[in-house]
Amino acid sequence: MGCCLSCIYRDPVPGDMVEIIETLYSHWTVYVGDGYVVHFTVPGPARPISKGRISRSKLAGMVVGCSYRVNNYLDDRYEPRPADVIVSEANAWVGKPLDYNLLLENCEHFATYLRYGHAESRQVKQGLCVCASCTVAWVEIIKWFKRKHPKNKPALEVV
């Protein structure tokens, strides 16, 4: 994955999306100033569909054992909203419940919505591409197997 000018490692400024890089996925937040971020959280182990809440947390407390970076990766596609609007709206969401859906309403969707007014998740798109590739590969393997081992092939006779 390449890096662009908008996702260089630098201190975040209000309105920036901050990507917290975990082992299997990234958690997305929006920096609101004074060391705080606003983000979409799900209590306990995340399930594909569940209830979540918008939280305000100290960035320093969230990144223990993880790396993070400013990653405004959609700046070349969408015009970011003014920082004061992003921060005001982010803070207005704090404490509110929100339905969580891994594919349609996750933390990255929330962060991109705040920054651009448009919800999008690159992780979901990449994950779906990987799943589609795996599906295509499995279909081809099954086709090959069926060609090599047809169901109607007569059984070998033992003489």
Residue pairs with C-beta under 8 A, 6 or more apart in sequence:
4 73
4 76
6 70
6 71
6 72
6 73
6 75
6 76
7 19
7 69
7 70
7 71
7 72
7 73
8 69
8 70
9 69
9 70
10 70
11 70
12 18
12 31
12 59
12 70
13 31
13 83
14 31
14 32
14 33
14 83
14 84
14 86
14 87
15 30
15 31
15 80
15 81
15 82
15 83
15 84
15 86
15 87
15 115
16 30
16 31
16 70
16 72
16 115
17 28
17 29
17 30
17 31
17 70
17 71
17 72
17 73
17 111
17 112
17 115
18 28
18 29
18 30
18 31
18 37
18 59
18 68
18 69
18 70
18 71
19 26
19 27
19 28
19 68
19 69
19 70
19 71
20 26
20 27
20 28
20 29
20 62
20 63
20 66
20 67
20 68
21 66
21 67
21 68
21 69
22 66
25 123
26 108
26 123
27 39
27 62
27 107
28 39
28 40
28 107
28 108
28 110
28 111
28 112
29 37
29 38
29 39
29 57
29 59
29 62
29 107
29 111
30 37
30 38
30 39
30 86
30 87
30 90
30 111
30 114
30 115
31 37
31 59
31 70
32 38
32 56
32 87
32 90
32 91
33 87
35 58
35 59
35 60
36 56
36 57
36 58
36 59
37 56
37 57
37 58
37 59
37 62
38 54
38 55
38 56
38 90
38 91
38 93
38 94
38 114
39 54
39 55
39 57
39 62
39 107
39 110
39 111
40 52
40 53
40 54
40 55
40 98
40 100
40 105
40 106
40 107
40 109
40 110
40 111
41 52
41 53
41 54
41 55
41 107
42 50
42 51
42 52
42 53
42 100
43 51
43 52
43 53
46 100
46 102
48 101
48 102
48 103
49 99
49 100
49 101
49 102
50 99
50 100
51 97
51 98
51 99
51 100
52 97
52 98
52 99
52 100
53 95
53 96
53 97
53 98
54 93
54 94
54 95
54 96
54 98
54 110
55 94
55 95
56 91
56 94
59 68
62 68
72 80
72 115
73 122
74 112
74 115
74 116
74 118
74 120
78 116
78 117
78 118
79 116
80 86
80 115
80 116
81 114
81 115
81 116
81 117
86 114
86 115
89 114
90 114
93 114
98 105
98 110
99 105
100 106
102 124
103 121
103 124
103 128
105 119
106 121
106 123
106 124
108 120
108 121
108 122
108 123
108 124
109 119
109 120
109 121
110 119
112 118
112 119
112 120
112 121
113 119
